Amino acid sequence: MLTARGLRRLAAAVCFARRSASAVAALPGAGAARFHDYDAAITECVGRRALREGRQVHARMVTAGYRPALYLATRLVIMYARCGALEDAHNVLDGMPERNVVSWTAMISGYSQNERPAEAWDLFIMMLRAGCEPNEFTLASVLTSCTGSQGIHQHQIKQVHAFAIKKNFELHMFVGSSLLDMYARSENIQEARRVFDMLPARDVVSYTTILSGYTRLGLDEEALNLFRQLYNEGMQCNQVTFSVLLNALSGLSSMDYGKQVHGLILRRELPFFMALQNSLIDMYSKCGKLLYSRRVFDNMPERSVVSWNAMLMGYGRHGMAYEVVQLFRFMCDKVKPDSVTLLAVLLGYSHGGLVDEGLDMFDHIVKEQSTLLNTQHYGCVIDLLGRSGQLEKALLLIQKMPFQPTRAIWGSLLGACRVHANVHVGEFVAQKLFDIEPENAGNYVILSNIYAAARMWKDVFRLRKLMLKKTVIKEPGRSWMILDKVIHTFHSSERFHPRKEDINVKINEIYAAIKAAGFVPDLSCVLHDVDDEQKERMLLGHSEKLAITFGLMSTPSDLTIQVMKNLRICVDCHNFAKFVSKVYGREISLRDKNRFHLITEGACTCGDYW
């Protein structure tokens, strides 16, 4: 039998080293251990996650015929759960003649923390059926388990939330924070915001969680506005909060705010946090300032593969293929590339128009690093082929690739069919997309545009009737820019901007000036059966032209005009921006759905290839 002195020696052995197997074997067998001796030994095992030693303590209990009381049995459940031995923990729980809320919660928490949500949820239901009343810690634990292979289970969250309201636990810090986190992760941002607003006390975690929920949904403007409000109210910020905020500013391409946040980070003298530096690299690159991105990258005392990937992706988005290749070669001497690295390199080749080099790189990856390939890599090569007009070859690659083609891959090829006016392949690809996502209006619109470019007006009208029948609605094109901390948004033929009259006068003035310099409108970008004069008027109403005009009116001549668009920029607007840059001597940064266009003195970094 293990003596009290022996148990104390066992606890000491756990403290100094995990040599308890031999230590226990050498302990004298005389005497009887008391409750607090077992408790002290188990506590040491819990603190150090010492599973082997914990099992030895449990075994000595059994050998000694010692029946642990409710508290001690619960400590055994906690010890096994902490060490990841969930089956052992459940066996102890099953063998307990009585259980309390702590016993059940320890087991539920163990399943939850070891990413076994189904068992956690089932045990929670069993607890309720056994008549044991959950407490706030039980609810906080089970909320993190409302997930499965198909994602987060909204109905489970709502059930726990309803129970929390019924038992007046909703405003408890642990429960409220868990509800906030799960609603944010499940993209139910309205309910997440309601919970956030009701929290009696907020900490840096809850602030970061709600901001992250907005950015995850692409609600970057809302995230920025909320941050400004909360910061003025004295919000606490840490490195993770700033990383989330920088992600929102990346989505908005808000250079001014980005520089302010960077300055705030420097003034606070925060300790080095690699994820924060990576977010700065990404933010500056998405604001079109690769020089700043590279400066942050070069000044990092250490870099992970994520840091290299962020810089490579920045170059790739701007179509700077040679810089991508140069940095990639330098990287290979420092760290091992991963799947994202290879994707960034292929993206650089695609946006840079280096078709043969990109295909050679892909062939090399297939032969040497095929285990890193996924659908995104194939999608990048299909995009590369599509941009270069090799549509049949792209279609053949889709049919031969070892993955099921995604909607993104088919969508990329359909967009290429629009650019190269290929009706035959376009119809085939569009039908695939109609089967996958019949509610996506964009696919109908692109096919309609393909028909319109081929002057197949009957098919255009047939497709538009089909859209009405299926009640699919086209996403409207919009462009925006940030001026004096205000986001100005423009839609086609803008009628609601407070300075619309001034913008209309100015755009006609610009149009006359650039036509005198040789600009010729590309009427093929108007996909309506109307006369040429009407087509010219329709082209002038495009949202990016209105945003560029407003920028020309409202910013000093030495400042870059920065415009963002939610869709791909059309050829006519691209040419318009180049002529405005040349005639007015302005630098224009255009970020559309796919890439960046930095236009200086009438030339674009994309080389007219996008």
KANORKA-V727605 format. One record per residue. N is the residue number from 0. SS is DSSP state (H for helix, E for strand, L for the rest). NEAR is the number of other C-alpha atoms within 12 Angstrom. Layout:
n: (N & N)
ss: (SS & SS)
near: (NEAR & NEAR)
This chain:
n: (0 & 1 & 2 & 3 & 4 & 5 & 6 & 7 & 8 & 9 & 10 & 11 & 12 & 13 & 14 & 15 & 16 & 17 & 18 & 19 & 20 & 21 & 22 & 23 & 24 & 25 & 26 & 27 & 28 & 29 & 30 & 31 & 32 & 33 & 34 & 35 & 36 & 37 & 38 & 39 & 40 & 41 & 42 & 43 & 44 & 45 & 46 & 47 & 48 & 49 & 50 & 51 & 52 & 53 & 54 & 55 & 56 & 57 & 58 & 59 & 60 & 61 & 62 & 63 & 64 & 65 & 66 & 67 & 68 & 69 & 70 & 71 & 72 & 73 & 74 & 75 & 76 & 77 & 78 & 79 & 80 & 81 & 82 & 83 & 84 & 85 & 86 & 87 & 88 & 89 & 90 & 91 & 92 & 93 & 94 & 95 & 96 & 97 & 98 & 99 & 100 & 101 & 102 & 103 & 104 & 105 & 106 & 107 & 108 & 109 & 110 & 111 & 112 & 113 & 114 & 115 & 116 & 117 & 118 & 119 & 120 & 121 & 122 & 123 & 124 & 125 & 126 & 127 & 128 & 129 & 130 & 131 & 132 & 133 & 134 & 135 & 136 & 137 & 138 & 139 & 140 & 141 & 142 & 143 & 144 & 145 & 146 & 147 & 148 & 149 & 150 & 151 & 152 & 153 & 154 & 155 & 156 & 157 & 158 & 159 & 160 & 161 & 162 & 163 & 164 & 165 & 166 & 167 & 168 & 169 & 170 & 171 & 172 & 173 & 174 & 175 & 176 & 177 & 178 & 179 & 180 & 181 & 182 & 183 & 184 & 185 & 186 & 187 & 188 & 189 & 190 & 191 & 192 & 193 & 194 & 195 & 196 & 197 & 198 & 199 & 200 & 201 & 202 & 203 & 204 & 205 & 206 & 207 & 208 & 209 & 210 & 211 & 212 & 213 & 214 & 215 & 216 & 217 & 218 & 219 & 220 & 221 & 222 & 223 & 224 & 225 & 226 & 227 & 228 & 229 & 230 & 231 & 232 & 233 & 234 & 235 & 236 & 237 & 238 & 239 & 240 & 241 & 242 & 243 & 244 & 245 & 246 & 247 & 248 & 249 & 250 & 251 & 252 & 253 & 254 & 255 & 256 & 257 & 258 & 259 & 260 & 261 & 262 & 263 & 264 & 265 & 266 & 267 & 268 & 269 & 270 & 271 & 272 & 273 & 274 & 275 & 276 & 277 & 278 & 279 & 280 & 281 & 282 & 283 & 284 & 285 & 286 & 287 & 288 & 289 & 290 & 291 & 292 & 293 & 294 & 295 & 296 & 297 & 298 & 299 & 300 & 301 & 302 & 303 & 304 & 305 & 306 & 307 & 308 & 309 & 310 & 311 & 312 & 313 & 314 & 315 & 316 & 317 & 318 & 319 & 320 & 321 & 322 & 323 & 324 & 325 & 326 & 327 & 328 & 329 & 330 & 331 & 332 & 333 & 334 & 335 & 336 & 337 & 338 & 339 & 340 & 341 & 342 & 343 & 344 & 345 & 346 & 347 & 348 & 349 & 350 & 351 & 352 & 353 & 354 & 355 & 356 & 357 & 358 & 359 & 360 & 361 & 362 & 363 & 364 & 365 & 366 & 367 & 368 & 369 & 370 & 371 & 372 & 373 & 374 & 375 & 376 & 377 & 378 & 379 & 380 & 381 & 382 & 383 & 384 & 385 & 386 & 387 & 388 & 389 & 390 & 391 & 392 & 393 & 394 & 395 & 396 & 397 & 398 & 399 & 400 & 401 & 402 & 403 & 404 & 405 & 406 & 407 & 408 & 409 & 410 & 411 & 412 & 413 & 414 & 415 & 416 & 417 & 418 & 419 & 420 & 421 & 422 & 423 & 424 & 425 & 426 & 427 & 428 & 429 & 430 & 431 & 432 & 433 & 434 & 435 & 436 & 437 & 438 & 439 & 440 & 441 & 442 & 443 & 444 & 445 & 446 & 447 & 448 & 449 & 450 & 451 & 452 & 453 & 454 & 455 & 456 & 457 & 458 & 459 & 460 & 461 & 462 & 463 & 464 & 465 & 466 & 467 & 468 & 469 & 470 & 471 & 472 & 473 & 474 & 475 & 476 & 477 & 478 & 479 & 480 & 481 & 482 & 483 & 484 & 485 & 486 & 487 & 488 & 489 & 490 & 491 & 492 & 493 & 494 & 495 & 496 & 497 & 498 & 499 & 500 & 501 & 502 & 503 & 504 & 505 & 506 & 507 & 508 & 509 & 510 & 511 & 512 & 513 & 514 & 515 & 516 & 517 & 518 & 519 & 520 & 521 & 522 & 523 & 524 & 525 & 526 & 527 & 528 & 529 & 530 & 531 & 532 & 533 & 534 & 535 & 536 & 537 & 538 & 539 & 540 & 541 & 542 & 543 & 544 & 545 & 546 & 547 & 548 & 549 & 550 & 551 & 552 & 553 & 554 & 555 & 556 & 557 & 558 & 559 & 560 & 561 & 562 & 563 & 564 & 565 & 566 & 567 & 568 & 569 & 570 & 571 & 572 & 573 & 574 & 575 & 576 & 577 & 578 & 579 & 580 & 581 & 582 & 583 & 584 & 585 & 586 & 587 & 588 & 589 & 590 & 591 & 592 & 593 & 594 & 595 & 596 & 597 & 598 & 599 & 600 & 601 & 602 & 603 & 604 & 605 & 606 & 607 & 608 & 609)
ss: (L & L & L & H & H & H & H & H & H & H & H & H & H & H & H & H & L & L & L & H & H & H & H & H & H & L & L & L & L & L & L & L & L & L & H & H & H & H & H & H & H & H & H & H & H & H & H & H & L & L & H & H & H & H & H & H & H & H & H & H & H & H & H & L & L & L & L & L & L & H & H & H & H & H & H & H & H & H & H & H & H & H & L & L & L & H & H & H & H & H & H & H & H & H & H & L & L & L & L & L & H & H & H & H & H & H & H & H & H & H & H & H & H & L & L & L & H & H & H & H & H & H & H & H & H & H & H & H & H & L & L & L & L & L & L & H & H & H & H & H & H & H & H & L & L & L & E & E & L & L & E & E & L & H & H & H & H & H & H & H & H & H & H & H & H & H & L & L & L & L & L & L & H & H & H & H & H & H & H & H & H & H & H & H & H & L & L & L & H & H & H & H & H & H & H & H & H & H & L & L & L & L & L & H & H & H & H & H & H & H & H & H & H & H & H & H & L & L & L & H & H & H & H & H & H & H & H & H & H & H & H & H & L & L & L & L & L & L & H & H & H & H & H & H & H & H & H & H & H & H & H & H & L & L & H & H & H & H & H & H & H & H & H & H & H & H & H & H & L & L & L & L & L & H & H & H & H & H & H & H & H & H & H & H & H & H & L & L & L & H & H & H & H & H & H & H & H & H & L & L & L & L & L & L & H & H & H & H & H & H & H & H & H & H & H & H & H & L & L & L & H & H & H & H & H & H & H & H & H & H & H & H & L & L & L & L & L & L & H & H & H & H & H & H & H & H & H & H & H & H & H & H & L & L & H & H & H & H & H & H & H & H & H & H & H & H & H & H & L & H & H & H & L & L & H & H & H & H & H & H & H & H & H & H & H & H & H & L & L & L & H & H & H & H & H & H & H & H & H & H & L & L & L & L & L & L & H & H & H & H & H & H & H & H & H & H & H & H & H & L & L & L & H & H & H & H & H & H & H & H & H & H & H & H & H & H & L & L & L & L & H & H & H & H & H & H & H & H & H & H & H & H & H & L & L & L & H & H & H & H & H & H & H & H & H & H & H & H & H & H & L & L & L & L & L & L & L & E & E & E & E & E & E & L & L & E & E & E & E & E & E & L & L & L & L & L & L & L & L & H & H & H & H & H & H & H & H & H & H & H & H & H & H & H & H & H & L & L & L & L & L & L & H & H & H & L & L & L & L & L & L & H & H & H & H & H & H & H & H & H & L & L & H & H & H & H & H & H & H & H & H & H & H & H & L & L & L & L & L & L & E & E & E & E & E & L & L & L & L & L & H & H & H & H & H & H & H & H & H & H & H & H & H & H & L & L & L & E & E & E & E & L & L & L & L & E & E & E & E & E & L & L & E & E & L & L & L & L & L & L)
near: (26 & 35 & 26 & 27 & 25 & 31 & 44 & 30 & 30 & 42 & 36 & 26 & 26 & 34 & 24 & 16 & 20 & 24 & 22 & 32 & 23 & 17 & 25 & 34 & 20 & 17 & 23 & 19 & 19 & 14 & 15 & 23 & 30 & 25 & 24 & 20 & 27 & 41 & 32 & 30 & 45 & 46 & 34 & 33 & 40 & 31 & 22 & 25 & 26 & 34 & 35 & 28 & 39 & 44 & 29 & 31 & 48 & 35 & 22 & 32 & 31 & 18 & 16 & 21 & 14 & 21 & 23 & 32 & 24 & 24 & 25 & 32 & 39 & 36 & 39 & 48 & 46 & 38 & 42 & 41 & 38 & 32 & 30 & 27 & 27 & 31 & 20 & 26 & 36 & 32 & 18 & 35 & 37 & 20 & 20 & 24 & 15 & 21 & 28 & 26 & 28 & 30 & 41 & 46 & 41 & 42 & 51 & 45 & 40 & 37 & 38 & 34 & 26 & 24 & 23 & 28 & 30 & 25 & 27 & 37 & 36 & 22 & 33 & 39 & 25 & 20 & 29 & 22 & 12 & 16 & 15 & 21 & 25 & 35 & 30 & 31 & 30 & 39 & 48 & 39 & 40 & 48 & 46 & 43 & 39 & 41 & 27 & 20 & 12 & 9 & 16 & 25 & 27 & 26 & 18 & 31 & 36 & 25 & 21 & 39 & 35 & 19 & 26 & 31 & 20 & 13 & 18 & 19 & 28 & 32 & 28 & 28 & 27 & 30 & 39 & 43 & 42 & 39 & 50 & 45 & 37 & 42 & 39 & 35 & 32 & 32 & 27 & 27 & 30 & 21 & 27 & 34 & 31 & 20 & 34 & 38 & 21 & 21 & 26 & 18 & 19 & 28 & 23 & 23 & 28 & 38 & 41 & 36 & 39 & 47 & 47 & 40 & 37 & 38 & 34 & 26 & 23 & 23 & 26 & 29 & 33 & 28 & 37 & 37 & 24 & 28 & 35 & 20 & 15 & 25 & 23 & 12 & 12 & 14 & 23 & 21 & 29 & 26 & 31 & 30 & 36 & 44 & 33 & 40 & 48 & 47 & 43 & 40 & 42 & 39 & 40 & 43 & 40 & 39 & 39 & 28 & 35 & 39 & 24 & 19 & 35 & 31 & 16 & 19 & 27 & 18 & 11 & 16 & 13 & 19 & 16 & 20 & 24 & 27 & 30 & 34 & 42 & 42 & 39 & 48 & 45 & 45 & 43 & 40 & 43 & 46 & 46 & 43 & 35 & 33 & 20 & 26 & 35 & 30 & 18 & 30 & 35 & 20 & 18 & 22 & 14 & 20 & 27 & 24 & 27 & 29 & 38 & 44 & 37 & 40 & 48 & 45 & 43 & 44 & 44 & 44 & 43 & 43 & 39 & 38 & 33 & 26 & 26 & 37 & 31 & 19 & 33 & 35 & 20 & 16 & 26 & 18 & 12 & 16 & 20 & 22 & 28 & 26 & 24 & 28 & 38 & 43 & 35 & 43 & 49 & 49 & 48 & 43 & 45 & 44 & 41 & 39 & 33 & 32 & 29 & 19 & 24 & 36 & 30 & 17 & 30 & 33 & 19 & 16 & 27 & 21 & 13 & 13 & 20 & 21 & 15 & 22 & 29 & 26 & 28 & 30 & 42 & 44 & 34 & 41 & 50 & 46 & 45 & 41 & 40 & 41 & 34 & 30 & 28 & 25 & 35 & 25 & 22 & 34 & 33 & 19 & 30 & 33 & 19 & 14 & 24 & 16 & 17 & 19 & 30 & 26 & 27 & 26 & 37 & 41 & 36 & 39 & 49 & 45 & 43 & 37 & 41 & 39 & 34 & 26 & 31 & 30 & 29 & 21 & 30 & 38 & 29 & 23 & 39 & 40 & 22 & 26 & 31 & 30 & 17 & 20 & 21 & 22 & 22 & 23 & 28 & 30 & 41 & 43 & 35 & 40 & 45 & 39 & 39 & 38 & 35 & 31 & 28 & 27 & 21 & 21 & 21 & 16 & 23 & 26 & 23 & 19 & 29 & 28 & 18 & 21 & 25 & 16 & 14 & 18 & 15 & 22 & 20 & 20 & 18 & 20 & 27 & 30 & 40 & 40 & 43 & 32 & 27 & 14 & 18 & 16 & 27 & 33 & 33 & 36 & 27 & 27 & 27 & 31 & 18 & 14 & 22 & 14 & 21 & 25 & 18 & 20 & 32 & 27 & 18 & 25 & 34 & 22 & 20 & 31 & 34 & 21 & 21 & 25 & 19 & 14 & 19 & 18 & 24 & 23 & 29 & 23 & 26 & 29 & 30 & 31 & 32 & 27 & 24 & 17 & 14 & 18 & 14 & 16 & 22 & 25 & 23 & 29 & 35 & 38 & 33 & 37 & 39 & 47 & 50 & 46 & 47 & 46 & 43 & 37 & 42 & 35 & 26 & 24 & 22 & 16 & 16 & 14 & 19 & 30 & 43 & 43 & 48 & 45 & 39 & 28 & 26 & 32 & 34 & 35 & 25 & 29 & 40 & 42 & 34 & 43 & 47 & 38 & 36 & 39 & 34 & 25 & 26 & 30 & 23 & 31 & 35 & 45 & 41 & 48 & 41 & 35 & 23 & 29 & 36 & 42 & 44 & 39 & 34 & 26 & 19 & 30 & 27 & 31 & 33 & 34 & 24 & 26 & 31 & 38)
